[in-house]
Amino acid sequence: MKRIVMLASWLLILALLAAPTGAAAGAVNSPADLTFQKLWIYSANNATGVSLALDSSGTLQAGFTAYSPSSGKWPAYYAACSANCSLAASWTTAIVGDVGAFGGDVRLAVTSTGHPRLMWFSQTSAGGSGSFNYAECSSACTSASQWSKVQLNSDLLAPENSRYFALNRNDSPRFVYKDIHPGSSTYFDIYYASCSSSCTTATNWSKLLISSQYQPVEFSMALDASGGAHLAFRDALVTPNRLVYAGCAANCTSSSSSWSAVVLPGKLGSGEAISLALDAQGHTRLAVYFGYLGSSYAYSDRLSYWFCDSTCSSASSWGNYYSFLPADYGKTVDLAIDAQGLPHLAFNVDSAADSTYGLGYAACSGSCQSPSAAWQGQLVESTDDLDASNPVTVAPGCSLSAWMEVGLYPSIVLDASGSPQIGYDAAHYQGGSCSIHADINLVRLAITKSGTNPLQHKEFIPKVVK
């Protein structure tokens, strides 16, 4: 958001200089457009918050949310591509539901046989009650009529960009949500919701209260192959906020005592982000962007990597390090782990210090659970790149037009060879002689070919969070 805050002065400087901006420069090198091929997954309506999944057959699937209304509704979208996914014509999109003017957070998961499952939060008025919605499809899923869906529990509290939905080892849906604790304005209840069969019938869903000790924000959840559940979130009960991990090894839907939680070291500030993933052995990994904490915190605005192999409800079981990327590299981070257990990160870069703005990607190639880890990173697409490749005409009454936010809310998936496919937001603004405003917000994809290595090698020296 720094670039938006600086937009007024930026527009004035551009006007005074009367010259185009150069390519973004920074500690992470910008690659040639030979590695990642970029495209708009859907351009018929403004959209945001893509959630990607790649099934075993290689079909790339996506769920995302309308950013503006279409025919009086705010669609929940599903899109799929089975081949040549770097071409927009290879994608087909269907409207599955309506999130309402204040809803969203469409999340996608696919079954072991490649069938998509969607969940979203619908809300029609600010401050009004909303509801979680679940939808599933088993064939011809780019046809809206093939989807079955159900409205579940009502809730006043939206997921807030959470990764709150997943399928278990039996392809049964699970999601986590929060609700106001009765009689308290401080603590929230955390619920784990589940269904085992006929899940488009609301009565087949159940919920379990797993905690009432925190004020949770922005969940990130993953389920392991042994039936366990793993959850991380920001606790806003205190300031600065805290990082919390909660886990369950068995009986996760039936016994609150099966769940345990721990506050991890470090503090979280404004603009933080959390992404949890598991390796093939079920080991827990976290990418945490600390957010802005001020100069008294060495890790303010830094991205960190966390790891735990067992007994993760004990803080001493966790290791971590940070500063493998520059400050302001890591916003809205998403984490994926490849078949070799190596972490891959997609994130937003918003660095005023080196005038770098865009979508970043980084991966570790060795010693990843150690401060001596070998990380490499690159800038996948900058705002300048998009201004050059997709210029937008200046709107009537305005004098300047620019892509200002590229790479927000990324979703990263890896194919069998570990090659990344990344979905993300791109927002365009008009300004100058008119009020600064966003006129375009679209979902974009950066696609790599299977088996390619997209890294520009550049190593950074990590530090440990105390």
Phi, psi and omega per residue, in radians:
M1 nan -0.198 -3.116
K2 -1.007 -0.645 -3.087
R3 -1.188 -0.563 3.091
I4 -1.204 -0.743 3.117
V5 -1.049 -0.615 -3.101
M6 -1.538 0.045 -2.966
L7 -1.054 -0.755 -3.085
A8 -1.036 -0.825 3.126
S9 -1.211 -0.602 3.115
W10 -1.096 -0.751 3.138
L11 -1.142 -0.679 3.136
L12 -1.140 -0.752 3.132
I13 -1.094 -0.747 3.114
L14 -1.040 -0.741 -3.116
A15 -1.146 -0.698 -3.126
L16 -1.199 -0.688 -3.123
L17 -1.339 -0.479 -3.124
A18 0.894 0.719 -3.131
A19 -2.488 2.592 3.131
P20 -1.248 2.675 3.070
T21 -1.304 2.671 3.096
G22 -1.519 -3.083 3.096
A23 -1.140 2.486 -3.131
A24 -1.102 2.410 3.140
A25 -2.126 2.611 3.131
G26 3.129 -3.001 -3.087
A27 -1.246 -0.373 3.064
V28 -1.790 2.141 -3.031
N29 -1.248 2.524 3.066
S30 -1.548 2.106 -3.055
P31 -1.435 2.861 2.981
A32 -1.190 2.748 -3.049
D33 -1.409 0.608 3.140
L34 -1.722 -0.365 -3.101
T35 -1.547 -0.979 3.127
F36 -1.783 2.259 2.995
Q37 -1.804 2.259 -3.023
K38 -1.911 2.602 3.132
L39 -2.758 2.811 2.974
W40 -1.517 2.156 3.134
I41 -1.260 -0.494 -3.102
Y42 -2.801 2.227 -3.069
S43 -2.224 0.149 -3.141
A44 -1.350 -0.264 3.110
N45 -2.713 2.636 3.026
N46 -1.051 2.457 -3.074
A47 -2.588 2.869 -3.074
T48 -2.695 2.846 2.925
G49 1.131 0.965 -3.114
V50 -1.219 2.518 3.055
S51 -2.187 2.011 -3.046
L52 -1.734 2.670 2.985
A53 -2.597 2.517 3.128
L54 -2.155 2.097 -3.097
D55 -1.551 3.079 -3.026
S56 -1.168 -0.347 3.123
S57 -1.507 -0.110 -3.129
G58 1.651 0.072 3.085
T59 -1.292 2.184 3.112
L60 -1.619 2.207 -3.069
Q61 -2.169 2.688 -3.070
A62 -2.547 2.497 2.940
G63 -2.127 2.495 3.120
F64 -2.759 2.994 -2.952
T65 -2.016 2.473 3.032
A66 -1.130 2.412 3.073
Y67 -1.740 -0.244 3.067
S68 -2.538 2.769 -3.056
P69 -1.257 2.727 3.071
S70 -2.412 2.056 -3.111
S71 0.935 0.711 3.068
G72 1.430 0.044 -3.139
K73 -2.228 2.919 3.078
W74 -2.026 1.613 -2.935
P75 -1.198 2.586 2.823
A76 -1.706 2.080 -3.003
Y77 -1.789 2.603 2.945
Y78 -2.231 2.382 3.117
A79 -2.408 2.662 -3.121
A80 -2.589 2.659 3.098
C81 -2.565 2.268 -3.104
S82 -1.789 -0.276 -3.135
A83 -2.837 2.703 3.122
N84 0.908 0.832 -2.993
C85 -1.276 -0.095 3.038
S86 -1.419 -0.018 3.092
L87 -1.866 2.220 -3.117
A88 -1.031 -0.554 -3.124
A89 -1.184 -0.281 -3.138
S90 -1.427 -0.139 -3.086
W91 -1.740 2.427 3.049
T92 -2.160 2.380 -3.033
T93 -2.138 2.486 3.083
A94 -2.269 2.613 3.020
I95 -1.616 2.072 -3.064
V96 -1.706 -0.600 -3.095
G97 -2.767 -2.966 -3.108
D98 -2.210 2.096 -3.111
V99 -1.541 -0.222 -3.077
G100 1.401 2.921 -3.038
A101 -1.156 -0.388 -3.087
F102 -2.119 0.214 3.116
G103 -1.739 -2.900 3.127
G104 2.613 -2.457 3.114
D105 0.967 0.843 3.043
V106 -1.188 2.227 3.137
R107 -2.219 2.460 -3.057
L108 -2.082 2.447 2.933
A109 -2.446 2.643 3.111
V110 -2.090 2.568 3.133
T111 -1.311 3.048 3.119
S112 -1.109 -0.341 3.091
T113 -1.745 0.126 3.045
G114 1.547 0.168 -3.128
H115 -1.476 2.310 -3.063
P116 -1.396 2.560 3.017
R117 -2.280 2.330 -3.111
L118 -2.120 2.600 2.970
M119 -2.442 2.535 3.083
W120 -2.645 2.917 3.105
F121 -1.946 2.145 3.140
S122 -1.845 2.394 -3.136
Q123 -2.700 2.211 -3.022
T124 -1.742 -0.290 -3.121
S125 -2.453 2.586 -3.141
A126 -1.144 2.229 -3.142
G127 1.400 -0.119 3.122
G128 -1.449 2.960 3.130
S129 -1.223 2.434 3.059
G130 -2.060 -3.085 -3.138
S131 -2.596 2.595 3.014
F132 -1.475 2.491 -3.117
N133 -2.248 2.436 -3.136
Y134 -2.128 2.438 3.130
A135 -2.449 2.574 3.117
E136 -2.494 2.727 -3.111
C137 -2.606 2.547 -3.096
S138 -2.089 -0.175 3.097
S139 -2.872 2.685 3.103
A140 0.811 0.883 -2.928
C141 -1.334 -0.136 3.023
T142 -1.484 0.118 2.964
S143 -1.814 2.086 -3.046
A144 -1.005 -0.545 -3.088
S145 -1.214 -0.227 -3.108
Q146 -1.499 -0.075 -3.102
W147 -1.639 2.422 2.977
S148 -1.927 2.463 -3.059
K149 -2.553 2.835 -3.106
V150 -2.584 2.501 3.024
Q151 -1.600 2.248 -3.088
L152 -1.796 -2.550 -3.000
N153 -1.122 2.592 3.033
S154 -1.453 2.605 -3.099
D155 -2.737 2.495 3.086
L156 -1.468 -0.277 -2.969
L157 -1.920 2.029 -3.118
A158 -1.333 2.837 -3.114
P159 -1.221 -0.362 3.054
E160 1.015 1.030 3.101
N161 1.098 0.420 -3.139
S162 -1.325 2.687 2.919
R163 -1.734 1.384 -2.860
Y164 -1.825 -0.014 -2.966
F165 -2.201 2.420 3.114
A166 -2.777 2.891 3.035
L167 -1.895 2.513 3.125
N168 -1.510 -3.026 -3.064
R169 -1.100 -0.346 3.098
N170 -1.740 0.228 -3.118
D171 1.173 0.365 3.097
S172 -1.542 2.430 -3.061
P173 -1.359 2.540 3.071
R174 -2.432 2.521 2.978
F175 -2.587 2.738 -3.136
V176 -2.048 2.481 3.132
Y177 -2.642 2.959 -3.125
K178 -2.128 2.729 3.081
D179 -2.556 2.778 -3.133
I180 -1.176 2.261 3.119
H181 -1.251 2.270 -3.117
P182 -0.961 2.237 3.086
G183 1.375 0.143 -3.111
S184 -2.353 2.414 3.038
S185 -1.821 0.078 -3.070
T186 -1.858 -0.879 -3.054
Y187 -1.679 2.578 3.049
F188 -2.004 2.614 3.002
D189 -1.501 2.418 3.044
I190 -1.887 2.193 -3.126
Y191 -2.021 2.528 3.035
Y192 -1.958 1.979 -3.058
A193 -1.791 2.509 -3.036
S194 -2.602 2.755 3.043
C195 -2.605 2.471 -3.103
S196 -1.894 -0.420 -3.141
S197 -2.812 2.751 3.130
S198 0.809 0.972 -2.943
C199 -1.390 -0.050 3.005
T200 -1.566 0.196 2.967
T201 -1.898 2.084 -2.991
A202 -1.052 -0.605 -3.088
T203 -1.218 -0.188 3.115
N204 -1.523 0.003 3.091
W205 -1.680 2.544 3.051
S206 -2.328 2.878 3.127
K207 -2.363 2.659 3.127
L208 -2.290 2.221 3.051
L209 -1.290 2.106 -3.089
I210 -1.923 -0.283 3.089
S211 -2.919 2.589 3.013
S212 -2.348 0.493 -3.000
Q213 -1.872 -0.019 -3.005
Y214 -2.308 3.047 2.974
Q215 -2.087 1.374 -2.934
P216 -1.304 2.521 3.071
V217 -2.441 2.445 2.979
E218 1.007 1.276 3.077
F219 -1.193 2.649 2.891
S220 -2.403 2.135 -2.987
M221 -2.240 2.537 3.006
A222 -2.505 2.597 -3.135
L223 -2.021 2.423 -3.083
D224 -1.698 3.018 -3.065
A225 -1.328 -0.131 -3.141
S226 -1.736 0.031 -3.140
G227 1.704 0.098 -3.140
G228 -1.529 2.842 3.125
A229 -2.227 2.515 -3.092
H230 -2.323 2.337 -3.001
L231 -2.481 2.379 3.010
A232 -2.260 2.598 3.124
F233 -2.799 2.883 3.032
R234 -1.580 2.292 3.081
D235 -1.765 1.967 -3.101
A236 -1.604 0.272 -3.120
L237 -1.158 -0.532 3.137
V238 -2.219 2.831 3.109
T239 -2.174 2.252 -0.125
P240 -1.024 2.792 -3.098
N241 -1.266 2.920 -3.091
R242 -2.022 2.722 3.047
L243 -1.728 2.199 -3.087
V244 -2.153 2.395 2.975
Y245 -1.971 2.385 3.048
A246 -2.283 2.441 -3.096
G247 -2.535 2.854 3.131
C248 -2.609 2.279 -3.109
A249 -1.620 -0.500 -3.098
A250 -2.820 2.825 3.140
N251 0.970 0.673 -3.017
C252 -1.244 -0.367 -3.118
T253 -1.735 -0.084 -2.996
S254 -2.166 -0.295 -3.047
S255 -2.394 2.014 3.104
S256 -1.092 -0.532 -3.129
S257 -1.218 -0.218 3.088
S258 -1.304 -0.268 -3.117
W259 -1.684 2.473 3.034
S260 -2.445 2.676 -3.063
A261 -2.382 2.744 3.127
V262 -2.567 2.454 3.018
V263 -1.488 2.179 -3.110
L264 -1.588 2.782 -3.106
P265 -1.149 2.809 -3.140
G266 1.651 2.841 3.136
K267 -2.111 2.750 3.130
L268 -2.071 2.358 -3.128
G269 -1.969 -2.873 -3.116
S270 -1.200 2.447 -3.135
G271 1.378 0.279 3.136
E272 -1.181 2.917 3.084
A273 -2.674 2.559 -3.103
I274 -2.357 2.345 3.039
S275 -2.429 2.189 -3.117
L276 -1.934 2.422 3.074
A277 -2.556 2.843 3.134
L278 -2.072 2.552 3.013
D279 -1.500 -3.100 -3.040
A280 -1.116 -0.396 3.113
Q281 -1.601 0.036 3.134
G282 1.469 0.217 3.096
H283 -1.285 2.482 -3.036
T284 -1.561 2.313 3.106
R285 -2.269 2.533 -3.129
L286 -2.327 2.401 2.878
A287 -1.909 2.200 -3.078
V288 -2.270 2.111 2.976
Y289 -1.682 2.077 -2.964
F290 -1.226 -0.427 -3.059
G291 1.380 -3.120 -3.074
Y292 -1.425 2.159 -3.133
L293 -2.139 -0.173 -3.104
G294 1.747 2.945 -3.008
S295 -1.195 -0.296 -3.138
S296 -1.323 -0.165 3.104
Y297 -1.942 2.055 -3.098
A298 -1.108 -0.452 -3.086
Y299 -1.726 0.252 3.064
S300 -1.013 2.319 3.133
D301 1.061 0.509 3.125
R302 -1.946 2.649 3.033
L303 -1.658 2.397 -3.120
S304 -2.251 2.786 3.115
Y305 -2.158 2.290 -3.071
W306 -2.145 2.626 -3.069
F307 -2.651 2.459 3.104
C308 -2.602 2.316 -3.123
D309 -1.783 -0.422 -3.132
S310 -2.848 2.822 3.122
T311 0.859 0.869 -3.011
C312 -1.293 -0.113 3.052
S313 -1.417 0.058 3.024
S314 -1.928 2.191 -3.088
A315 -1.041 -0.525 -3.114
S316 -1.219 -0.233 3.127
S317 -1.436 -0.129 -3.074
W318 -1.730 2.433 2.950
G319 -2.021 2.815 -3.122
N320 -2.851 2.857 2.957
Y321 -2.763 2.873 3.131
Y322 -2.514 -3.085 3.135
S323 1.198 0.436 2.948
F324 -1.468 -0.086 2.990
L325 -2.353 2.738 3.126
P326 -1.142 2.878 3.051
A327 -1.042 2.527 3.135
D328 1.306 0.125 2.993
Y329 -1.823 1.889 3.121
G330 2.477 0.081 -3.108
K331 -1.163 2.566 -3.119
T332 0.818 0.743 -3.021
V333 -1.116 2.562 2.976
D334 -2.232 2.442 -3.046
L335 -2.040 2.403 2.985
A336 -2.358 2.567 -3.141
I337 -2.019 2.274 -3.114
D338 -1.492 3.136 -3.051
A339 -1.110 -0.393 3.107
Q340 -1.571 0.053 3.137
G341 1.442 0.262 -3.107
L342 -1.628 2.354 -3.100
P343 -1.451 2.519 3.053
H344 -2.234 2.399 -3.070
L345 -2.193 2.416 2.937
A346 -2.100 2.429 -3.015
F347 -2.799 2.869 3.060
N348 -1.599 2.383 3.045
V349 -1.849 2.215 -3.100
D350 -2.445 1.148 -2.972
S351 -1.868 1.839 3.038
A352 -1.244 -0.452 -3.082
A353 -1.078 -0.680 3.127
D354 -2.109 0.307 3.084
S355 0.926 0.762 3.134
T356 -2.002 2.174 -3.114
Y357 -2.446 2.250 3.117
G358 2.760 -2.784 3.133
L359 -1.671 2.182 3.093
G360 -1.884 2.699 3.072
Y361 -2.435 2.393 3.099
A362 -2.515 2.625 3.104
A363 -2.530 2.670 3.106
C364 -1.829 2.354 -3.090
S365 -1.897 -0.048 3.128
G366 3.125 2.662 3.137
S367 0.911 0.741 -2.952
C368 -1.248 -0.390 3.088
Q369 -1.689 0.663 -3.093
S370 -2.585 2.583 3.056
P371 -1.074 -0.216 3.074
S372 -1.604 0.285 -3.106
A373 -0.972 2.547 3.114
A374 -1.757 1.776 3.132
W375 -1.847 2.504 3.020
Q376 -2.239 2.562 -3.099
G377 -2.539 2.845 3.086
Q378 -2.707 2.761 2.999
L379 -1.559 2.044 -3.076
V380 -1.355 -0.802 3.121
E381 -2.671 2.268 3.122
S382 -1.791 2.940 3.048
T383 -1.089 -0.633 3.102
D384 -1.147 -0.680 3.086
D385 -0.997 -0.789 -3.073
L386 -1.282 -0.580 3.033
D387 -1.063 -0.635 -3.129
A388 -1.339 -0.699 -3.056
S389 -1.510 -0.496 -3.088
N390 -2.367 1.105 3.140
P391 -1.151 2.550 -3.138
V392 -2.031 2.328 -3.136
T393 -1.066 2.434 3.087
V394 -1.106 2.286 -3.106
A395 -1.255 2.637 3.073
P396 -0.961 2.331 -3.132
G397 1.543 -0.198 3.106
C398 -1.864 2.945 -3.129
S399 -2.198 -0.233 3.141
L400 -2.421 2.597 -3.087
S401 -2.457 2.279 -3.092
A402 -2.771 2.565 2.931
W403 -1.346 2.119 -3.007
M404 -1.952 -0.435 -3.136
E405 -2.297 1.996 3.126
V406 -2.287 2.209 3.083
G407 1.765 0.143 3.074
L408 -1.265 2.619 3.051
Y409 0.897 0.940 -3.123
P410 -1.275 2.711 3.006
S411 -2.296 2.132 -3.077
I412 -2.031 2.330 3.010
V413 -2.250 2.714 -3.095
L414 -2.114 2.419 3.051
D415 -1.420 -3.074 -3.048
A416 -1.062 -0.452 -3.138
S417 -1.602 -0.019 -3.139
G418 1.557 0.141 3.120
S419 -1.318 2.328 -3.057
P420 -1.488 2.536 2.944
Q421 -2.185 2.233 -2.985
I422 -2.217 2.240 2.981
G423 -1.824 2.594 -3.081
Y424 -2.879 2.918 3.101
D425 -1.569 2.601 2.961
A426 -2.379 2.217 -3.091
A427 -2.104 2.361 -3.141
H428 -1.956 2.533 -3.103
Y429 -2.215 2.608 2.958
Q430 -1.928 2.585 -3.124
G431 -2.943 -2.708 -3.109
G432 1.538 -1.829 -3.120
S433 -1.466 0.052 3.030
C434 -2.180 2.939 3.088
S435 -1.099 2.423 3.131
I436 -1.135 2.220 -3.129
H437 -2.712 2.629 3.059
A438 -1.455 2.229 3.116
D439 -1.950 -0.275 3.136
I440 -2.416 2.328 2.988
N441 -2.462 1.958 -3.037
L442 -2.237 2.743 3.027
V443 -1.539 2.291 -3.079
R444 -2.183 2.689 3.111
L445 -2.157 2.490 2.971
A446 -2.061 2.000 -2.990
I447 -1.934 2.356 3.006
T448 -1.994 2.710 3.072
K449 -1.349 2.516 -3.141
S450 -1.000 2.315 3.076
G451 1.547 -0.065 -3.137
T452 -1.461 2.695 3.044
N453 -1.887 1.848 -3.015
P454 -1.504 0.186 -2.980
L455 -1.528 2.353 2.843
Q456 -1.615 2.000 -2.976
H457 -1.249 2.125 3.079
K458 -2.710 2.013 -3.050
E459 -1.705 2.614 -3.136
F460 -2.208 2.731 -3.096
I461 -1.688 1.978 -3.109
P462 -1.352 2.795 3.017
K463 -2.256 2.731 -3.087
V464 -1.681 2.401 3.068
V465 -1.417 2.188 3.129
K466 -1.665 nan nan
